[in-house]
């Protein structure tokens, strides 16, 4: 099914970046449709953090409020998943999983990414509860508690040193990261971070709470929270259909844009975690607003160009001939 309507902007992704962009565009009197798959990256978290005046608000409440603001300003929200998009003579056709086609003059991709977690039994089930990743999102809530850091990449040393700011009880699990360099071990030991060698094979629970991790040797080391480094999974049929390539590796994998969010494909912008994997919620929202203002300015330029061309083609008014 194909819609005859041509929106000014279709926003793919209904998180903080997409909804903030949609509100800004609606307030610019643009016709906007947001495609929301309903799978926010922070959906497992108990509350939003680092978002001024919204500290601790459940993520679903924040998104519900955002969707309401979009609708109040005349925008539309459609539950669905975009699987491809193509430029057809200056108008983008976006195809949804249910075969519906939507048309727009511009596209904003704010679909974020999926977290690929370490392959340790129990981690996925505890993700967003007592298996965490960001010190600025969760450090305050777990301050002074027993924190373990699971090393799956070199950046884990820095992560352990960061979490040491919030707790004096930090354990660094070398897991599969290999030997520590002399300088790294010296830094961890100087900050009283306990180093544990050996692969982690599972999590140990006490009721419905993390109690520790079990090593391949059978040893169980106590901890109340475990810090992991997820990898960003941004590859999708949608990005491939537009020819958008991802750069970077691990958590740094992202779509490259200019400072305003414009991608390598003319008429397509991106905002949020899909182009900045480390962006917090408020940062993603800010990027959405910035991209929206750039999109509106681009549409103004196009509208003006078309008006000038139309005026040049028009016959001279009768008054001008008398």
C-alpha positions as CSV (number, residue, x, y, z in Angstrom):
1,X,0.0,0.0,0.0
2,X,1.4,3.4,-0.9
3,X,0.3,6.7,0.5
4,X,-0.3,9.5,-2.0
5,X,0.6,12.2,0.6
6,X,4.1,13.6,0.5
7,X,5.3,14.6,3.9
8,X,8.0,17.2,4.4
9,X,9.9,14.9,6.6
10,X,9.7,11.3,7.6
11,X,11.5,10.6,10.9
12,X,12.6,6.9,11.3
13,X,13.0,6.2,15.0
14,X,10.8,7.4,17.9
15,X,13.4,7.9,20.6
16,X,14.6,11.2,22.2
17,X,16.4,12.3,19.0
18,X,13.6,11.5,16.6
19,X,10.8,13.0,18.8
20,X,12.8,16.1,19.6
21,X,13.4,16.6,15.9
22,X,9.7,16.0,15.1
23,X,8.5,18.6,17.6
24,X,10.9,21.2,16.2
25,X,9.9,20.4,12.6
26,X,6.2,20.5,13.5
27,X,6.7,23.8,15.2
28,X,8.2,25.0,11.9
29,X,4.9,24.2,10.3
30,X,6.3,21.1,8.5
31,X,4.3,18.0,7.9
32,X,6.0,15.2,9.8
33,X,5.5,11.5,10.3
34,X,7.5,9.5,12.9
35,X,7.9,5.8,12.3
36,X,8.4,4.2,15.7
37,X,9.3,0.5,16.1
38,X,8.7,0.7,19.8
39,X,12.0,-0.8,20.9
40,X,13.9,2.0,22.7
41,X,17.5,1.2,23.6
42,X,17.0,2.3,27.2
43,X,13.7,0.4,27.6
44,X,15.1,-2.0,30.2
45,X,16.3,0.9,32.4
46,X,14.3,1.8,35.5
47,X,14.8,5.5,34.9
48,X,16.2,8.3,32.7
49,X,19.4,10.0,34.0
50,X,21.3,13.1,33.1
51,X,18.2,14.7,31.5
52,X,17.6,18.0,33.3
53,X,14.2,18.1,35.1
54,X,13.4,14.5,34.1
55,X,15.8,12.7,36.5
56,X,14.6,9.2,37.3
57,X,11.5,9.3,35.0
58,X,10.7,5.9,33.5
59,X,11.8,5.8,29.9
60,X,8.3,4.8,28.6
61,X,6.8,7.9,30.4
62,X,9.3,10.2,28.7
63,X,8.6,8.8,25.3
64,X,4.9,8.9,25.8
65,X,5.2,12.6,26.7
66,X,7.3,13.2,23.6
67,X,4.8,11.4,21.3
68,X,2.0,13.6,22.8
69,X,4.0,16.7,22.1
70,X,4.5,15.7,18.5
71,X,0.7,15.1,18.1
72,X,-0.2,18.3,19.8
73,X,1.8,20.2,17.2
74,X,0.2,18.4,14.2
75,X,2.7,15.5,13.7
76,X,1.8,11.9,13.1
77,X,3.2,8.8,14.9
78,X,3.1,5.4,13.1
79,X,4.0,2.2,14.8
80,X,6.1,0.2,12.3
81,X,9.6,-0.7,11.1
82,X,11.3,0.9,8.1
83,X,13.2,-1.7,6.0
84,X,14.3,0.3,3.0
85,X,14.2,3.8,1.5
86,X,15.0,5.1,-2.0
87,X,15.2,8.5,-3.7
88,X,12.7,8.8,-6.6
89,X,13.4,12.1,-8.3
90,X,13.8,14.2,-5.1
91,X,11.1,12.4,-3.2
92,X,12.0,9.5,-0.8
93,X,9.9,6.4,-0.6
94,X,10.2,4.5,2.7
95,X,9.0,1.0,2.8
96,X,7.8,-0.5,6.0
97,X,7.8,-4.1,7.1
98,X,4.1,-4.4,6.5
99,X,4.6,-3.3,2.9
100,X,3.3,0.1,3.4
101,X,5.1,2.9,1.5
102,X,5.5,6.5,2.7
103,X,6.8,9.4,0.7
104,X,8.7,12.5,1.9
105,X,10.9,15.3,0.8
106,X,13.5,14.6,3.4
107,X,14.5,11.7,5.8
108,X,15.8,11.8,9.3
109,X,17.2,8.5,10.6
110,X,17.2,8.4,14.4
111,X,16.7,4.7,15.0
112,X,19.7,4.3,17.3
113,X,21.4,0.9,17.5
114,X,21.1,-2.5,19.1
115,X,23.4,-3.5,21.9
116,X,25.4,-6.7,21.3
117,X,26.3,-8.0,24.8
118,X,29.1,-10.2,25.8
119,X,28.4,-13.9,25.4
120,X,28.2,-14.8,29.1
121,X,25.1,-16.6,30.4
122,X,22.9,-14.3,32.5
123,X,24.1,-11.0,31.1
124,X,21.2,-10.4,28.7
125,X,18.6,-11.2,31.4
126,X,20.1,-8.8,33.9
127,X,20.9,-6.1,31.3
128,X,19.6,-2.6,32.4
129,X,19.1,-3.8,36.0
130,X,22.4,-4.8,37.6
131,X,24.4,-5.3,34.4
132,X,25.2,-1.8,33.3
133,X,27.6,0.1,31.1
134,X,27.6,3.9,31.6
135,X,29.0,5.6,34.7
136,X,27.2,8.8,34.1
137,X,23.9,7.1,33.6
138,X,24.2,4.7,36.6
139,X,27.2,5.8,38.8
140,X,25.1,7.8,41.3
141,X,22.6,4.9,41.8
142,X,25.3,2.3,42.5
143,X,27.8,4.5,44.4
144,X,29.7,2.8,47.3
145,X,28.5,-0.6,46.1
146,X,30.5,-3.6,44.9
147,X,31.1,-3.1,41.2
148,X,32.7,-5.6,38.8
149,X,34.0,-4.6,35.3
150,X,34.0,-7.3,32.7
151,X,37.0,-6.7,30.3
152,X,36.2,-7.5,26.7
153,X,38.2,-4.7,25.1
154,X,41.1,-2.4,25.9
155,X,38.8,0.4,27.0
156,X,37.7,-1.7,30.0
157,X,40.7,-0.4,32.0
158,X,39.5,3.2,31.6
159,X,36.0,2.1,32.4
160,X,37.2,0.5,35.7
161,X,39.1,3.7,36.6
162,X,36.0,5.8,35.9
163,X,33.7,3.6,38.1
164,X,36.4,3.9,40.8
165,X,35.1,7.5,41.2
166,X,31.8,6.2,42.5
167,X,33.0,3.3,44.6
168,X,36.0,2.1,46.5
169,X,35.0,-1.5,45.8
170,X,35.8,-2.1,42.1
171,X,36.9,-5.5,40.7
172,X,38.5,-5.7,37.3
173,X,37.7,-9.1,35.6
174,X,40.3,-9.7,32.9
175,X,38.0,-12.3,31.3
176,X,39.1,-12.5,27.6
177,X,41.0,-9.3,27.3
178,X,44.5,-10.7,27.5
179,X,47.4,-9.6,29.6
180,X,47.5,-6.1,31.1
181,X,50.3,-3.8,30.2
182,X,52.6,-2.7,33.0
183,X,51.2,0.8,33.0
184,X,47.6,-0.4,33.1
185,X,48.2,-2.8,36.0
186,X,50.0,0.0,37.8
187,X,47.1,2.4,37.3
188,X,44.5,-0.1,38.5
189,X,46.5,-1.1,41.6
190,X,47.3,2.5,42.5
191,X,43.6,3.1,42.6
192,X,42.9,0.0,44.7
193,X,41.0,-1.8,41.9
194,X,41.1,-5.5,42.5
195,X,42.3,-7.5,39.5
196,X,40.9,-11.0,38.9
197,X,42.4,-13.2,36.2
198,X,40.4,-15.9,34.3
199,X,37.4,-16.1,32.1
200,X,33.9,-15.3,33.6
201,X,31.5,-18.2,32.7
202,X,28.2,-17.1,34.4
203,X,26.5,-14.8,36.9
204,X,25.5,-15.8,40.4
205,X,22.2,-14.5,41.8
206,X,20.7,-14.2,45.3
207,X,17.0,-14.2,44.7
208,X,16.4,-11.6,42.0
209,X,19.7,-9.7,42.5
210,X,23.2,-10.1,41.2
211,X,25.5,-11.5,43.9
212,X,28.7,-12.3,42.0
213,X,30.3,-13.9,38.9
214,X,31.6,-17.4,38.5
215,X,35.0,-18.0,36.9
216,X,36.0,-21.0,34.7
217,X,38.0,-22.2,37.7
218,X,34.8,-22.4,39.7
219,X,35.7,-19.5,42.0
220,X,32.8,-17.1,42.7
221,X,33.8,-13.4,43.2
222,X,31.2,-11.2,44.9
223,X,29.8,-8.1,43.2
224,X,26.5,-6.4,43.2
225,X,26.7,-4.8,39.8
226,X,28.6,-5.8,36.6
227,X,29.8,-3.3,34.0
228,X,30.0,-4.5,30.4
229,X,30.9,-2.9,27.1
230,X,28.2,-3.6,24.5
231,X,29.0,-3.3,20.8
232,X,26.9,-1.1,18.6
233,X,25.0,-3.0,16.0
234,X,24.0,-0.4,13.4
235,X,23.9,-2.4,10.2
236,X,20.4,-2.7,8.8
237,X,18.6,-3.2,5.5
238,X,17.4,0.4,5.7
239,X,21.0,1.9,5.8
240,X,22.1,-0.5,3.1
241,X,19.2,0.5,0.8
242,X,20.4,4.1,1.1
243,X,24.0,3.2,0.6
244,X,25.0,4.5,4.0
245,X,28.2,3.0,5.4
246,X,29.1,2.6,9.0
247,X,32.6,3.5,10.3
248,X,34.4,2.7,13.4
249,X,34.5,-0.5,15.4
250,X,32.9,-1.9,18.5
251,X,30.9,0.7,20.5
252,X,32.2,3.4,18.1
253,X,30.5,2.0,15.0
254,X,28.3,4.7,13.6
255,X,26.9,6.6,10.5
256,X,29.1,9.5,9.6
257,X,27.4,13.0,9.3
258,X,28.4,16.6,9.1
259,X,28.0,18.8,12.2
260,X,24.3,19.3,11.5
261,X,23.6,15.6,11.0
262,X,23.6,15.5,7.1
263,X,24.8,12.1,5.9
264,X,26.6,11.3,2.7
265,X,23.3,11.0,0.9
266,X,21.7,14.3,0.0
267,X,18.4,14.8,1.7
268,X,19.1,12.3,4.4
269,X,20.0,13.3,8.0
270,X,20.8,11.2,11.1
271,X,20.7,12.0,14.8
272,X,21.2,10.3,18.1
273,X,23.1,7.0,18.9
274,X,23.2,5.9,15.2
275,X,25.8,8.6,14.5
276,X,27.1,9.1,18.1
277,X,27.1,5.8,20.0
278,X,28.2,7.4,23.3
279,X,25.5,10.1,23.3
280,X,23.3,10.2,26.4
281,X,19.6,10.9,26.2
282,X,19.8,14.6,26.5
283,X,22.7,14.7,23.9
284,X,20.6,12.7,21.5
285,X,17.6,15.0,21.9
286,X,19.9,18.0,21.3
287,X,21.2,16.4,18.1
288,X,17.6,15.8,16.9
289,X,16.8,19.5,17.4
290,X,20.0,20.5,15.5
291,X,19.3,18.2,12.6
292,X,15.7,19.4,12.5
293,X,16.7,23.1,12.1
294,X,19.1,22.1,9.3
295,X,16.4,20.2,7.6
296,X,13.9,23.1,7.8
297,X,16.5,25.5,6.5
298,X,17.2,23.1,3.6
299,X,13.5,22.9,2.8
300,X,13.2,26.7,3.0
301,X,16.0,27.0,0.4
302,X,14.2,24.5,-1.9
303,X,10.8,26.3,-1.5
304,X,12.5,29.6,-2.3
305,X,14.2,28.2,-5.3
306,X,11.0,26.7,-6.7
307,X,9.1,30.0,-6.0
308,X,11.8,32.0,-7.9
309,X,11.7,29.5,-10.9
310,X,7.9,29.7,-10.9
311,X,8.0,33.5,-10.9
312,X,10.4,33.6,-13.8
313,X,8.1,31.3,-15.9
314,X,5.0,33.3,-15.2
315,X,3.7,35.8,-17.9
316,X,4.2,39.5,-17.2
317,X,1.2,41.0,-15.3
318,X,-1.1,43.2,-17.4
319,X,-0.1,46.2,-15.4
320,X,3.5,45.8,-16.5
321,X,2.5,46.0,-20.2
322,X,0.4,49.2,-20.0
